[in-house]
Amino acid sequence: MAFHGKFAGEDVYLTVLCDYRKSKPTCKLLSKDQYHRQAAMIFKGRYRSESIYWADLEAQAPGIASLSNSVRIRAGSQGLTISVSFKEGIVESISTEVKLFSLSFDIQTDWRS
């Protein structure tokens, strides 16, 4: 998923990769500024509407597997740490309760220069 936001007047572009291979999904977060080629590859052609297998992603974009769920970026004179994770919840539907995961962002100001 691609996200765009403004922090301290600066445009910030982030890509969140969701890994559903385990019972609780995990996230990998990358900044478009730091991983421009990888972000472009993920959102081109068929990958815009289909999932990509992790093995294919790792073969085409080495280093993706070692990313974490947070990035440090500079926005204006501020240093930010942005983290992403899934929060588990339950939604009631017409006939039953359904377990789901919501994407959650946490933004911490680290420093000013």
Phi and psi restraints in degrees (range 20) as a CNS / XPLOR table:
assign (resid 1 and name C) (resid 2 and name N)
       (resid 2 and name CA) (resid 2 and name C) 1.0 -105.6 20.0 2
assign (resid 2 and name N) (resid 2 and name CA)
       (resid 2 and name C) (resid 3 and name N) 1.0 138.8 20.0 2
assign (resid 2 and name C) (resid 3 and name N)
       (resid 3 and name CA) (resid 3 and name C) 1.0 -131.6 20.0 2
assign (resid 3 and name N) (resid 3 and name CA)
       (resid 3 and name C) (resid 4 and name N) 1.0 145.7 20.0 2
assign (resid 3 and name C) (resid 4 and name N)
       (resid 4 and name CA) (resid 4 and name C) 1.0 -129.8 20.0 2
assign (resid 4 and name N) (resid 4 and name CA)
       (resid 4 and name C) (resid 5 and name N) 1.0 133.2 20.0 2
assign (resid 4 and name C) (resid 5 and name N)
       (resid 5 and name CA) (resid 5 and name C) 1.0 -146.1 20.0 2
assign (resid 5 and name N) (resid 5 and name CA)
       (resid 5 and name C) (resid 6 and name N) 1.0 171.1 20.0 2
assign (resid 5 and name C) (resid 6 and name N)
       (resid 6 and name CA) (resid 6 and name C) 1.0 -119.8 20.0 2
assign (resid 6 and name N) (resid 6 and name CA)
       (resid 6 and name C) (resid 7 and name N) 1.0 129.2 20.0 2
assign (resid 6 and name C) (resid 7 and name N)
       (resid 7 and name CA) (resid 7 and name C) 1.0 -130.3 20.0 2
assign (resid 7 and name N) (resid 7 and name CA)
       (resid 7 and name C) (resid 8 and name N) 1.0 125.9 20.0 2
assign (resid 7 and name C) (resid 8 and name N)
       (resid 8 and name CA) (resid 8 and name C) 1.0 51.6 20.0 2
assign (resid 8 and name N) (resid 8 and name CA)
       (resid 8 and name C) (resid 9 and name N) 1.0 37.3 20.0 2
assign (resid 8 and name C) (resid 9 and name N)
       (resid 9 and name CA) (resid 9 and name C) 1.0 78.6 20.0 2
assign (resid 9 and name N) (resid 9 and name CA)
       (resid 9 and name C) (resid 10 and name N) 1.0 1.6 20.0 2
assign (resid 9 and name C) (resid 10 and name N)
       (resid 10 and name CA) (resid 10 and name C) 1.0 -104.3 20.0 2
assign (resid 10 and name N) (resid 10 and name CA)
       (resid 10 and name C) (resid 11 and name N) 1.0 139.4 20.0 2
assign (resid 10 and name C) (resid 11 and name N)
       (resid 11 and name CA) (resid 11 and name C) 1.0 -73.7 20.0 2
assign (resid 11 and name N) (resid 11 and name CA)
       (resid 11 and name C) (resid 12 and name N) 1.0 133.7 20.0 2
assign (resid 11 and name C) (resid 12 and name N)
       (resid 12 and name CA) (resid 12 and name C) 1.0 -127.0 20.0 2
assign (resid 12 and name N) (resid 12 and name CA)
       (resid 12 and name C) (resid 13 and name N) 1.0 126.9 20.0 2
assign (resid 12 and name C) (resid 13 and name N)
       (resid 13 and name CA) (resid 13 and name C) 1.0 -114.6 20.0 2
assign (resid 13 and name N) (resid 13 and name CA)
       (resid 13 and name C) (resid 14 and name N) 1.0 125.1 20.0 2
assign (resid 13 and name C) (resid 14 and name N)
       (resid 14 and name CA) (resid 14 and name C) 1.0 -125.3 20.0 2
assign (resid 14 and name N) (resid 14 and name CA)
       (resid 14 and name C) (resid 15 and name N) 1.0 149.8 20.0 2
assign (resid 14 and name C) (resid 15 and name N)
       (resid 15 and name CA) (resid 15 and name C) 1.0 -122.1 20.0 2
assign (resid 15 and name N) (resid 15 and name CA)
       (resid 15 and name C) (resid 16 and name N) 1.0 128.2 20.0 2
assign (resid 15 and name C) (resid 16 and name N)
       (resid 16 and name CA) (resid 16 and name C) 1.0 -109.0 20.0 2
assign (resid 16 and name N) (resid 16 and name CA)
       (resid 16 and name C) (resid 17 and name N) 1.0 125.0 20.0 2
assign (resid 16 and name C) (resid 17 and name N)
       (resid 17 and name CA) (resid 17 and name C) 1.0 -104.7 20.0 2
assign (resid 17 and name N) (resid 17 and name CA)
       (resid 17 and name C) (resid 18 and name N) 1.0 129.8 20.0 2
assign (resid 17 and name C) (resid 18 and name N)
       (resid 18 and name CA) (resid 18 and name C) 1.0 -106.9 20.0 2
assign (resid 18 and name N) (resid 18 and name CA)
       (resid 18 and name C) (resid 19 and name N) 1.0 127.6 20.0 2
assign (resid 18 and name C) (resid 19 and name N)
       (resid 19 and name CA) (resid 19 and name C) 1.0 -108.6 20.0 2
assign (resid 19 and name N) (resid 19 and name CA)
       (resid 19 and name C) (resid 20 and name N) 1.0 108.7 20.0 2
assign (resid 19 and name C) (resid 20 and name N)
       (resid 20 and name CA) (resid 20 and name C) 1.0 -100.9 20.0 2
assign (resid 20 and name N) (resid 20 and name CA)
       (resid 20 and name C) (resid 21 and name N) 1.0 19.6 20.0 2
assign (resid 20 and name C) (resid 21 and name N)
       (resid 21 and name CA) (resid 21 and name C) 1.0 -73.9 20.0 2
assign (resid 21 and name N) (resid 21 and name CA)
       (resid 21 and name C) (resid 22 and name N) 1.0 -16.3 20.0 2
assign (resid 21 and name C) (resid 22 and name N)
       (resid 22 and name CA) (resid 22 and name C) 1.0 -113.5 20.0 2
assign (resid 22 and name N) (resid 22 and name CA)
       (resid 22 and name C) (resid 23 and name N) 1.0 171.6 20.0 2
assign (resid 22 and name C) (resid 23 and name N)
       (resid 23 and name CA) (resid 23 and name C) 1.0 -64.3 20.0 2
assign (resid 23 and name N) (resid 23 and name CA)
       (resid 23 and name C) (resid 24 and name N) 1.0 -33.4 20.0 2
assign (resid 23 and name C) (resid 24 and name N)
       (resid 24 and name CA) (resid 24 and name C) 1.0 -109.1 20.0 2
assign (resid 24 and name N) (resid 24 and name CA)
       (resid 24 and name C) (resid 25 and name N) 1.0 116.6 20.0 2
assign (resid 24 and name C) (resid 25 and name N)
       (resid 25 and name CA) (resid 25 and name C) 1.0 -64.9 20.0 2
assign (resid 25 and name N) (resid 25 and name CA)
       (resid 25 and name C) (resid 26 and name N) 1.0 152.6 20.0 2
assign (resid 25 and name C) (resid 26 and name N)
       (resid 26 and name CA) (resid 26 and name C) 1.0 -122.7 20.0 2
assign (resid 26 and name N) (resid 26 and name CA)
       (resid 26 and name C) (resid 27 and name N) 1.0 168.9 20.0 2
assign (resid 26 and name C) (resid 27 and name N)
       (resid 27 and name CA) (resid 27 and name C) 1.0 -125.4 20.0 2
assign (resid 27 and name N) (resid 27 and name CA)
       (resid 27 and name C) (resid 28 and name N) 1.0 153.1 20.0 2
assign (resid 27 and name C) (resid 28 and name N)
       (resid 28 and name CA) (resid 28 and name C) 1.0 -126.7 20.0 2
assign (resid 28 and name N) (resid 28 and name CA)
       (resid 28 and name C) (resid 29 and name N) 1.0 137.1 20.0 2
assign (resid 28 and name C) (resid 29 and name N)
       (resid 29 and name CA) (resid 29 and name C) 1.0 -120.7 20.0 2
assign (resid 29 and name N) (resid 29 and name CA)
       (resid 29 and name C) (resid 30 and name N) 1.0 133.5 20.0 2
assign (resid 29 and name C) (resid 30 and name N)
       (resid 30 and name CA) (resid 30 and name C) 1.0 -136.8 20.0 2
assign (resid 30 and name N) (resid 30 and name CA)
       (resid 30 and name C) (resid 31 and name N) 1.0 144.7 20.0 2
assign (resid 30 and name C) (resid 31 and name N)
       (resid 31 and name CA) (resid 31 and name C) 1.0 -87.3 20.0 2
assign (resid 31 and name N) (resid 31 and name CA)
       (resid 31 and name C) (resid 32 and name N) 1.0 133.3 20.0 2
assign (resid 31 and name C) (resid 32 and name N)
       (resid 32 and name CA) (resid 32 and name C) 1.0 -60.7 20.0 2
assign (resid 32 and name N) (resid 32 and name CA)
       (resid 32 and name C) (resid 33 and name N) 1.0 -32.1 20.0 2
assign (resid 32 and name C) (resid 33 and name N)
       (resid 33 and name CA) (resid 33 and name C) 1.0 -64.9 20.0 2
assign (resid 33 and name N) (resid 33 and name CA)
       (resid 33 and name C) (resid 34 and name N) 1.0 -36.8 20.0 2
assign (resid 33 and name C) (resid 34 and name N)
       (resid 34 and name CA) (resid 34 and name C) 1.0 -87.3 20.0 2
assign (resid 34 and name N) (resid 34 and name CA)
       (resid 34 and name C) (resid 35 and name N) 1.0 -28.3 20.0 2
assign (resid 34 and name C) (resid 35 and name N)
       (resid 35 and name CA) (resid 35 and name C) 1.0 -130.4 20.0 2
assign (resid 35 and name N) (resid 35 and name CA)
       (resid 35 and name C) (resid 36 and name N) 1.0 52.5 20.0 2
assign (resid 35 and name C) (resid 36 and name N)
       (resid 36 and name CA) (resid 36 and name C) 1.0 -58.3 20.0 2
assign (resid 36 and name N) (resid 36 and name CA)
       (resid 36 and name C) (resid 37 and name N) 1.0 -47.4 20.0 2
assign (resid 36 and name C) (resid 37 and name N)
       (resid 37 and name CA) (resid 37 and name C) 1.0 -63.1 20.0 2
assign (resid 37 and name N) (resid 37 and name CA)
       (resid 37 and name C) (resid 38 and name N) 1.0 -43.4 20.0 2
assign (resid 37 and name C) (resid 38 and name N)
       (resid 38 and name CA) (resid 38 and name C) 1.0 -66.5 20.0 2
assign (resid 38 and name N) (resid 38 and name CA)
       (resid 38 and name C) (resid 39 and name N) 1.0 -42.7 20.0 2
assign (resid 38 and name C) (resid 39 and name N)
       (resid 39 and name CA) (resid 39 and name C) 1.0 -63.5 20.0 2
assign (resid 39 and name N) (resid 39 and name CA)
       (resid 39 and name C) (resid 40 and name N) 1.0 -40.9 20.0 2
assign (resid 39 and name C) (resid 40 and name N)
       (resid 40 and name CA) (resid 40 and name C) 1.0 -63.6 20.0 2
assign (resid 40 and name N) (resid 40 and name CA)
       (resid 40 and name C) (resid 41 and name N) 1.0 -41.7 20.0 2
assign (resid 40 and name C) (resid 41 and name N)
       (resid 41 and name CA) (resid 41 and name C) 1.0 -63.6 20.0 2
assign (resid 41 and name N) (resid 41 and name CA)
       (resid 41 and name C) (resid 42 and name N) 1.0 -39.8 20.0 2
assign (resid 41 and name C) (resid 42 and name N)
       (resid 42 and name CA) (resid 42 and name C) 1.0 -64.1 20.0 2
assign (resid 42 and name N) (resid 42 and name CA)
       (resid 42 and name C) (resid 43 and name N) 1.0 -35.2 20.0 2
assign (resid 42 and name C) (resid 43 and name N)
       (resid 43 and name CA) (resid 43 and name C) 1.0 -103.1 20.0 2
assign (resid 43 and name N) (resid 43 and name CA)
       (resid 43 and name C) (resid 44 and name N) 1.0 14.6 20.0 2
assign (resid 43 and name C) (resid 44 and name N)
       (resid 44 and name CA) (resid 44 and name C) 1.0 -97.8 20.0 2
assign (resid 44 and name N) (resid 44 and name CA)
       (resid 44 and name C) (resid 45 and name N) 1.0 158.8 20.0 2
assign (resid 44 and name C) (resid 45 and name N)
       (resid 45 and name CA) (resid 45 and name C) 1.0 49.7 20.0 2
assign (resid 45 and name N) (resid 45 and name CA)
       (resid 45 and name C) (resid 46 and name N) 1.0 -133.6 20.0 2
assign (resid 45 and name C) (resid 46 and name N)
       (resid 46 and name CA) (resid 46 and name C) 1.0 -67.1 20.0 2
assign (resid 46 and name N) (resid 46 and name CA)
       (resid 46 and name C) (resid 47 and name N) 1.0 -22.3 20.0 2
assign (resid 46 and name C) (resid 47 and name N)
       (resid 47 and name CA) (resid 47 and name C) 1.0 -69.5 20.0 2
assign (resid 47 and name N) (resid 47 and name CA)
       (resid 47 and name C) (resid 48 and name N) 1.0 -15.1 20.0 2
assign (resid 47 and name C) (resid 48 and name N)
       (resid 48 and name CA) (resid 48 and name C) 1.0 -65.7 20.0 2
assign (resid 48 and name N) (resid 48 and name CA)
       (resid 48 and name C) (resid 49 and name N) 1.0 -31.4 20.0 2
assign (resid 48 and name C) (resid 49 and name N)
       (resid 49 and name CA) (resid 49 and name C) 1.0 -117.5 20.0 2
assign (resid 49 and name N) (resid 49 and name CA)
       (resid 49 and name C) (resid 50 and name N) 1.0 -4.6 20.0 2
assign (resid 49 and name C) (resid 50 and name N)
       (resid 50 and name CA) (resid 50 and name C) 1.0 -127.4 20.0 2
assign (resid 50 and name N) (resid 50 and name CA)
       (resid 50 and name C) (resid 51 and name N) 1.0 160.0 20.0 2
assign (resid 50 and name C) (resid 51 and name N)
       (resid 51 and name CA) (resid 51 and name C) 1.0 -76.1 20.0 2
assign (resid 51 and name N) (resid 51 and name CA)
       (resid 51 and name C) (resid 52 and name N) 1.0 159.5 20.0 2
assign (resid 51 and name C) (resid 52 and name N)
       (resid 52 and name CA) (resid 52 and name C) 1.0 -117.7 20.0 2
assign (resid 52 and name N) (resid 52 and name CA)
       (resid 52 and name C) (resid 53 and name N) 1.0 137.9 20.0 2
assign (resid 52 and name C) (resid 53 and name N)
       (resid 53 and name CA) (resid 53 and name C) 1.0 -69.3 20.0 2
assign (resid 53 and name N) (resid 53 and name CA)
       (resid 53 and name C) (resid 54 and name N) 1.0 143.5 20.0 2
assign (resid 53 and name C) (resid 54 and name N)
       (resid 54 and name CA) (resid 54 and name C) 1.0 -59.2 20.0 2
assign (resid 54 and name N) (resid 54 and name CA)
       (resid 54 and name C) (resid 55 and name N) 1.0 -38.4 20.0 2
assign (resid 54 and name C) (resid 55 and name N)
       (resid 55 and name CA) (resid 55 and name C) 1.0 -61.1 20.0 2
assign (resid 55 and name N) (resid 55 and name CA)
       (resid 55 and name C) (resid 56 and name N) 1.0 -41.4 20.0 2
assign (resid 55 and name C) (resid 56 and name N)
       (resid 56 and name CA) (resid 56 and name C) 1.0 -67.3 20.0 2
assign (resid 56 and name N) (resid 56 and name CA)
       (resid 56 and name C) (resid 57 and name N) 1.0 -42.2 20.0 2
assign (resid 56 and name C) (resid 57 and name N)
       (resid 57 and name CA) (resid 57 and name C) 1.0 -61.8 20.0 2
assign (resid 57 and name N) (resid 57 and name CA)
       (resid 57 and name C) (resid 58 and name N) 1.0 -46.0 20.0 2
assign (resid 57 and name C) (resid 58 and name N)
       (resid 58 and name CA) (resid 58 and name C) 1.0 -66.1 20.0 2
assign (resid 58 and name N) (resid 58 and name CA)
       (resid 58 and name C) (resid 59 and name N) 1.0 -33.0 20.0 2
assign (resid 58 and name C) (resid 59 and name N)
       (resid 59 and name CA) (resid 59 and name C) 1.0 -70.1 20.0 2
assign (resid 59 and name N) (resid 59 and name CA)
       (resid 59 and name C) (resid 60 and name N) 1.0 -38.0 20.0 2
assign (resid 59 and name C) (resid 60 and name N)
       (resid 60 and name CA) (resid 60 and name C) 1.0 -85.9 20.0 2
assign (resid 60 and name N) (resid 60 and name CA)
       (resid 60 and name C) (resid 61 and name N) 1.0 -24.0 20.0 2
assign (resid 60 and name C) (resid 61 and name N)
       (resid 61 and name CA) (resid 61 and name C) 1.0 -136.0 20.0 2
assign (resid 61 and name N) (resid 61 and name CA)
       (resid 61 and name C) (resid 62 and name N) 1.0 73.7 20.0 2
assign (resid 61 and name C) (resid 62 and name N)
       (resid 62 and name CA) (resid 62 and name C) 1.0 -55.0 20.0 2
assign (resid 62 and name N) (resid 62 and name CA)
       (resid 62 and name C) (resid 63 and name N) 1.0 143.2 20.0 2
assign (resid 62 and name C) (resid 63 and name N)
       (resid 63 and name CA) (resid 63 and name C) 1.0 99.7 20.0 2
assign (resid 63 and name N) (resid 63 and name CA)
       (resid 63 and name C) (resid 64 and name N) 1.0 -17.9 20.0 2
assign (resid 63 and name C) (resid 64 and name N)
       (resid 64 and name CA) (resid 64 and name C) 1.0 -59.8 20.0 2
assign (resid 64 and name N) (resid 64 and name CA)
       (resid 64 and name C) (resid 65 and name N) 1.0 -40.8 20.0 2
assign (resid 64 and name C) (resid 65 and name N)
       (resid 65 and name CA) (resid 65 and name C) 1.0 -62.6 20.0 2
assign (resid 65 and name N) (resid 65 and name CA)
       (resid 65 and name C) (resid 66 and name N) 1.0 -27.0 20.0 2
assign (resid 65 and name C) (resid 66 and name N)
       (resid 66 and name CA) (resid 66 and name C) 1.0 -87.7 20.0 2
assign (resid 66 and name N) (resid 66 and name CA)
       (resid 66 and name C) (resid 67 and name N) 1.0 -3.0 20.0 2
assign (resid 66 and name C) (resid 67 and name N)
       (resid 67 and name CA) (resid 67 and name C) 1.0 -69.6 20.0 2
assign (resid 67 and name N) (resid 67 and name CA)
       (resid 67 and name C) (resid 68 and name N) 1.0 156.3 20.0 2
assign (resid 67 and name C) (resid 68 and name N)
       (resid 68 and name CA) (resid 68 and name C) 1.0 -107.5 20.0 2
assign (resid 68 and name N) (resid 68 and name CA)
       (resid 68 and name C) (resid 69 and name N) 1.0 -170.6 20.0 2
assign (resid 68 and name C) (resid 69 and name N)
       (resid 69 and name CA) (resid 69 and name C) 1.0 -92.4 20.0 2
assign (resid 69 and name N) (resid 69 and name CA)
       (resid 69 and name C) (resid 70 and name N) 1.0 16.0 20.0 2
assign (resid 69 and name C) (resid 70 and name N)
       (resid 70 and name CA) (resid 70 and name C) 1.0 -142.8 20.0 2
assign (resid 70 and name N) (resid 70 and name CA)
       (resid 70 and name C) (resid 71 and name N) 1.0 156.1 20.0 2
assign (resid 70 and name C) (resid 71 and name N)
       (resid 71 and name CA) (resid 71 and name C) 1.0 -136.0 20.0 2
assign (resid 71 and name N) (resid 71 and name CA)
       (resid 71 and name C) (resid 72 and name N) 1.0 150.7 20.0 2
assign (resid 71 and name C) (resid 72 and name N)
       (resid 72 and name CA) (resid 72 and name C) 1.0 -107.4 20.0 2
assign (resid 72 and name N) (resid 72 and name CA)
       (resid 72 and name C) (resid 73 and name N) 1.0 130.5 20.0 2
assign (resid 72 and name C) (resid 73 and name N)
       (resid 73 and name CA) (resid 73 and name C) 1.0 -135.1 20.0 2
assign (resid 73 and name N) (resid 73 and name CA)
       (resid 73 and name C) (resid 74 and name N) 1.0 161.0 20.0 2
assign (resid 73 and name C) (resid 74 and name N)
       (resid 74 and name CA) (resid 74 and name C) 1.0 -106.1 20.0 2
assign (resid 74 and name N) (resid 74 and name CA)
       (resid 74 and name C) (resid 75 and name N) 1.0 129.9 20.0 2
assign (resid 74 and name C) (resid 75 and name N)
       (resid 75 and name CA) (resid 75 and name C) 1.0 -129.5 20.0 2
assign (resid 75 and name N) (resid 75 and name CA)
       (resid 75 and name C) (resid 76 and name N) 1.0 105.8 20.0 2
assign (resid 75 and name C) (resid 76 and name N)
       (resid 76 and name CA) (resid 76 and name C) 1.0 64.8 20.0 2
assign (resid 76 and name N) (resid 76 and name CA)
       (resid 76 and name C) (resid 77 and name N) 1.0 -125.7 20.0 2
assign (resid 76 and name C) (resid 77 and name N)
       (resid 77 and name CA) (resid 77 and name C) 1.0 -97.8 20.0 2
assign (resid 77 and name N) (resid 77 and name CA)
       (resid 77 and name C) (resid 78 and name N) 1.0 7.5 20.0 2
assign (resid 77 and name C) (resid 78 and name N)
       (resid 78 and name CA) (resid 78 and name C) 1.0 -103.7 20.0 2
assign (resid 78 and name N) (resid 78 and name CA)
       (resid 78 and name C) (resid 79 and name N) 1.0 143.5 20.0 2
assign (resid 78 and name C) (resid 79 and name N)
       (resid 79 and name CA) (resid 79 and name C) 1.0 -102.1 20.0 2
assign (resid 79 and name N) (resid 79 and name CA)
       (resid 79 and name C) (resid 80 and name N) 1.0 129.9 20.0 2
assign (resid 79 and name C) (resid 80 and name N)
       (resid 80 and name CA) (resid 80 and name C) 1.0 -122.8 20.0 2
assign (resid 80 and name N) (resid 80 and name CA)
       (resid 80 and name C) (resid 81 and name N) 1.0 143.7 20.0 2
assign (resid 80 and name C) (resid 81 and name N)
       (resid 81 and name CA) (resid 81 and name C) 1.0 -111.5 20.0 2
assign (resid 81 and name N) (resid 81 and name CA)
       (resid 81 and name C) (resid 82 and name N) 1.0 120.4 20.0 2
assign (resid 81 and name C) (resid 82 and name N)
       (resid 82 and name CA) (resid 82 and name C) 1.0 -111.1 20.0 2
assign (resid 82 and name N) (resid 82 and name CA)
       (resid 82 and name C) (resid 83 and name N) 1.0 126.7 20.0 2
assign (resid 82 and name C) (resid 83 and name N)
       (resid 83 and name CA) (resid 83 and name C) 1.0 -121.3 20.0 2
assign (resid 83 and name N) (resid 83 and name CA)
       (resid 83 and name C) (resid 84 and name N) 1.0 151.1 20.0 2
assign (resid 83 and name C) (resid 84 and name N)
       (resid 84 and name CA) (resid 84 and name C) 1.0 -133.4 20.0 2
assign (resid 84 and name N) (resid 84 and name CA)
       (resid 84 and name C) (resid 85 and name N) 1.0 143.8 20.0 2
assign (resid 84 and name C) (resid 85 and name N)
       (resid 85 and name CA) (resid 85 and name C) 1.0 -156.1 20.0 2
assign (resid 85 and name N) (resid 85 and name CA)
       (resid 85 and name C) (resid 86 and name N) 1.0 169.2 20.0 2
assign (resid 85 and name C) (resid 86 and name N)
       (resid 86 and name CA) (resid 86 and name C) 1.0 -99.8 20.0 2
assign (resid 86 and name N) (resid 86 and name CA)
       (resid 86 and name C) (resid 87 and name N) 1.0 136.0 20.0 2
assign (resid 86 and name C) (resid 87 and name N)
       (resid 87 and name CA) (resid 87 and name C) 1.0 -109.6 20.0 2
assign (resid 87 and name N) (resid 87 and name CA)
       (resid 87 and name C) (resid 88 and name N) 1.0 129.6 20.0 2
assign (resid 87 and name C) (resid 88 and name N)
       (resid 88 and name CA) (resid 88 and name C) 1.0 -83.0 20.0 2
assign (resid 88 and name N) (resid 88 and name CA)
       (resid 88 and name C) (resid 89 and name N) 1.0 139.8 20.0 2
assign (resid 88 and name C) (resid 89 and name N)
       (resid 89 and name CA) (resid 89 and name C) 1.0 -151.5 20.0 2
assign (resid 89 and name N) (resid 89 and name CA)
       (resid 89 and name C) (resid 90 and name N) 1.0 178.1 20.0 2
assign (resid 89 and name C) (resid 90 and name N)
       (resid 90 and name CA) (resid 90 and name C) 1.0 -130.2 20.0 2
assign (resid 90 and name N) (resid 90 and name CA)
       (resid 90 and name C) (resid 91 and name N) 1.0 136.6 20.0 2
assign (resid 90 and name C) (resid 91 and name N)
       (resid 91 and name CA) (resid 91 and name C) 1.0 -121.3 20.0 2
assign (resid 91 and name N) (resid 91 and name CA)
       (resid 91 and name C) (resid 92 and name N) 1.0 137.0 20.0 2
assign (resid 91 and name C) (resid 92 and name N)
       (resid 92 and name CA) (resid 92 and name C) 1.0 -87.6 20.0 2
assign (resid 92 and name N) (resid 92 and name CA)
       (resid 92 and name C) (resid 93 and name N) 1.0 126.6 20.0 2
assign (resid 92 and name C) (resid 93 and name N)
       (resid 93 and name CA) (resid 93 and name C) 1.0 -103.4 20.0 2
assign (resid 93 and name N) (resid 93 and name CA)
       (resid 93 and name C) (resid 94 and name N) 1.0 -171.9 20.0 2
assign (resid 93 and name C) (resid 94 and name N)
       (resid 94 and name CA) (resid 94 and name C) 1.0 -57.7 20.0 2
assign (resid 94 and name N) (resid 94 and name CA)
       (resid 94 and name C) (resid 95 and name N) 1.0 -43.6 20.0 2
assign (resid 94 and name C) (resid 95 and name N)
       (resid 95 and name CA) (resid 95 and name C) 1.0 -115.5 20.0 2
assign (resid 95 and name N) (resid 95 and name CA)
       (resid 95 and name C) (resid 96 and name N) 1.0 -9.2 20.0 2
assign (resid 95 and name C) (resid 96 and name N)
       (resid 96 and name CA) (resid 96 and name C) 1.0 -159.5 20.0 2
assign (resid 96 and name N) (resid 96 and name CA)
       (resid 96 and name C) (resid 97 and name N) 1.0 170.9 20.0 2
assign (resid 96 and name C) (resid 97 and name N)
       (resid 97 and name CA) (resid 97 and name C) 1.0 -94.8 20.0 2
assign (resid 97 and name N) (resid 97 and name CA)
       (resid 97 and name C) (resid 98 and name N) 1.0 141.7 20.0 2
assign (resid 97 and name C) (resid 98 and name N)
       (resid 98 and name CA) (resid 98 and name C) 1.0 -122.1 20.0 2
assign (resid 98 and name N) (resid 98 and name CA)
       (resid 98 and name C) (resid 99 and name N) 1.0 129.9 20.0 2
assign (resid 98 and name C) (resid 99 and name N)
       (resid 99 and name CA) (resid 99 and name C) 1.0 -81.0 20.0 2
assign (resid 99 and name N) (resid 99 and name CA)
       (resid 99 and name C) (resid 100 and name N) 1.0 135.0 20.0 2
assign (resid 99 and name C) (resid 100 and name N)
       (resid 100 and name CA) (resid 100 and name C) 1.0 -144.0 20.0 2
assign (resid 100 and name N) (resid 100 and name CA)
       (resid 100 and name C) (resid 101 and name N) 1.0 169.5 20.0 2
assign (resid 100 and name C) (resid 101 and name N)
       (resid 101 and name CA) (resid 101 and name C) 1.0 -121.2 20.0 2
assign (resid 101 and name N) (resid 101 and name CA)
       (resid 101 and name C) (resid 102 and name N) 1.0 133.4 20.0 2
assign (resid 101 and name C) (resid 102 and name N)
       (resid 102 and name CA) (resid 102 and name C) 1.0 -108.2 20.0 2
assign (resid 102 and name N) (resid 102 and name CA)
       (resid 102 and name C) (resid 103 and name N) 1.0 140.5 20.0 2
assign (resid 102 and name C) (resid 103 and name N)
       (resid 103 and name CA) (resid 103 and name C) 1.0 -79.7 20.0 2
assign (resid 103 and name N) (resid 103 and name CA)
       (resid 103 and name C) (resid 104 and name N) 1.0 130.9 20.0 2
assign (resid 103 and name C) (resid 104 and name N)
       (resid 104 and name CA) (resid 104 and name C) 1.0 -128.0 20.0 2
assign (resid 104 and name N) (resid 104 and name CA)
       (resid 104 and name C) (resid 105 and name N) 1.0 132.2 20.0 2
assign (resid 104 and name C) (resid 105 and name N)
       (resid 105 and name CA) (resid 105 and name C) 1.0 -107.1 20.0 2
assign (resid 105 and name N) (resid 105 and name CA)
       (resid 105 and name C) (resid 106 and name N) 1.0 142.7 20.0 2
assign (resid 105 and name C) (resid 106 and name N)
       (resid 106 and name CA) (resid 106 and name C) 1.0 -126.8 20.0 2
assign (resid 106 and name N) (resid 106 and name CA)
       (resid 106 and name C) (resid 107 and name N) 1.0 128.4 20.0 2
assign (resid 106 and name C) (resid 107 and name N)
       (resid 107 and name CA) (resid 107 and name C) 1.0 -122.5 20.0 2
assign (resid 107 and name N) (resid 107 and name CA)
       (resid 107 and name C) (resid 108 and name N) 1.0 122.7 20.0 2
assign (resid 107 and name C) (resid 108 and name N)
       (resid 108 and name CA) (resid 108 and name C) 1.0 -118.8 20.0 2
assign (resid 108 and name N) (resid 108 and name CA)
       (resid 108 and name C) (resid 109 and name N) 1.0 134.8 20.0 2
assign (resid 108 and name C) (resid 109 and name N)
       (resid 109 and name CA) (resid 109 and name C) 1.0 -83.6 20.0 2
assign (resid 109 and name N) (resid 109 and name CA)
       (resid 109 and name C) (resid 110 and name N) 1.0 123.3 20.0 2
assign (resid 109 and name C) (resid 110 and name N)
       (resid 110 and name CA) (resid 110 and name C) 1.0 -94.5 20.0 2
assign (resid 110 and name N) (resid 110 and name CA)
       (resid 110 and name C) (resid 111 and name N) 1.0 -42.2 20.0 2
assign (resid 110 and name C) (resid 111 and name N)
       (resid 111 and name CA) (resid 111 and name C) 1.0 -163.4 20.0 2
assign (resid 111 and name N) (resid 111 and name CA)
       (resid 111 and name C) (resid 112 and name N) 1.0 164.6 20.0 2
assign (resid 111 and name C) (resid 112 and name N)
       (resid 112 and name CA) (resid 112 and name C) 1.0 -128.0 20.0 2
assign (resid 112 and name N) (resid 112 and name CA)
       (resid 112 and name C) (resid 113 and name N) 1.0 145.9 20.0 2
